[in-house]
Each structure stands twice: as structure tokens, then as C-alpha cells.
Amino acid sequence: MGDRTNATARAAAPTAGRGPTASTAGILRPEAFARHVELRRLPPAPDLAPWVENHWVLRWDLPDGVRHPSQVLPHPTCNLTVERGVRRPEAPTAAVLVTGPLTRRFDVETSGSGWVWGVRFRPGGLAALAGVDAARLAERAVAAAEVLPVDVVAALDALHDTGAPAEADRERVEAALRPLATEPHPDHALVLALVAEMLADRTLVRVAQVTERHDLSTRRLQRLFARYVGVGPKWVLARYRMHDVVAVLDAGHAGPLADLAAEHGWYDQAHFTRDFTALVGVTPARYREGR
């Protein structure tokens, strides 16, 4: 098994960073979100693609008294953000933050005007660059200075919404991160290949399917995910299938919810309803009705 595992990692290494390891799904009620907040995503430079999924920029300028509660389903990723004009009660007061992988819905309210620059790392990307276990960051938002070198944080803290093209800010952010990049580790390349497959292959709904397909032990798979992702492989599979379900509902699915659940790996509608409600906050039926 060890030779097969090493071969899988070596095969994954040349393609690490080329395919998506996170979707753009997860924003609940995206049409309402787009009416209040402008979101733009930018790809990373090719040399940073093994670690960075994308850059994202939020801008908003709301009338007095208008508040928009944004809700986002979690991804198995870490985010590095520069936040201006927003205050998250659970986060430190620093402007430059690292938010680890969350297993709960991410809620934040926007009002007035503000701007956020974000770096969404690939699963394990920040852990690989910063030399930390992703599990250390799970369920946490911390000042970036706890994770990254002082000069990197200082370069990011100098960013403000000046109205300049976003590409210029991307170059500044990547110039700060680039010295941290080294040769991608084969284990990280393997994790990226596995997560990309979990994202793309809708027939994958059980961890056993992944371990059997790649001749990996469950224990080794769990160790790899604890080190690089910060959450377990079962959780990653469940979240990606839940993202798929929400995207289908947002697109106007009018068929039976039992069929939707079965198509995405839930063999019991009651279990599907419990999982959906625990993460999204309302039942699938109420979400579809817009309540």
C-alpha cells in the first residue's frame, strides 16, 4: 500500500494547483447578496496556484439604516483577509486576519461602506506556506500575525480600497506571499488531488469510496486531512454535496426533495433534512420557499 500511495502522490504533484479544489458555491440566496455587495474573484499567478485558489474582493456602499446579513456555507479552506469597514464579533480587532476552516455557517452583517480583500487558499495551502497544522486553525479567526511573518502582515496591512485596479493589489499581495512558497510537498499534492476529485465527482459520497479508489487506509487519509485541511474527509464530502444541493435549489429545483436528497447521497430524507437545517438554518422546504 505504501508504494501505491507514494505513486499516487508523485502522479498528483505535476498537476497540483491546476484544477479547482473549491467551488464558487456556498453563498446563500446569492441574488439578494448581489444586490447589496459587489464580489469579484481573481485567479492567482501560476507560480502560487499550488497554494492559492483565488483572490476575492468585496465592496459595499449601503444607504443609512440598511443592513444586509450575508450567510455563507463553509469550505474546507483557510482565508487571509484585509478587512475595512466590517467588524466580526468573533474576530480580533486586527485588520489582517486568518480564518481557519469552519464547520458552521459563516454569518456577517454589512452596513455603511466597506471593503475586504481576501485570499482563499487551497485546502492545505496556508498550512503548507506557514508550516502549521490546519487543525490548529479550525473554527478560529486569528490575527494574521499569529500565523504569518511580520513583514507579510505589514505588507497586507498597507492595503486600502484606493479605487486602483484590483490586479495591482493582487500583485502586492502575491509579492508578500511569494517568499513563503517552496517546492510543493508530495503529501500536499496528494491532498489537493483527492479534494479536487471529491469536488468534481458527484458520485463520491462516502470516505470508503475514496480510500478504495486510491488504495489508502482510512487512518492515513484522516491524518493527511488533519495536517493539511483541518477537517476530516467525511466532512469535506458532506459539505461539497450540500453545496451542490443548495446550488440546485437556488437554480429553481421544483421536484421532490426526497429525489434531490437521494441524488446527492442521502438515503434517508429525515437525515437529509436534519443535516440541511443544522447547516443552513432552515429546512430545505423553507429555503426553497425563500423563508
Secondary structure, DSSP 8 states (H G I E B T S, - for coil): -HHHHHHHHHHHGGGTTTS-SS-S--BSSHHHHHHH-EEEEE---GGGTTTEEEEEEEEEE--TT-EEEEEE---S--EEEEEES---TTS-S-SEEEE---SS-EEEEEESEEEEEEEEE-TTHHHHHHT--GGGGTT-EEEGGGTS-HHHHHHHHT----S--HHHHHHHHHHHHGGG--S--HHHHHHHHHHHHHHH-TT--SHHHHHHHHT--HHHHHHHHHHHTSS-HHHHHHHHHHHHHHHHHHTT--S-HHHHHHHTT-S-HHHHHHHHHHHHSS-HHHHHHT-
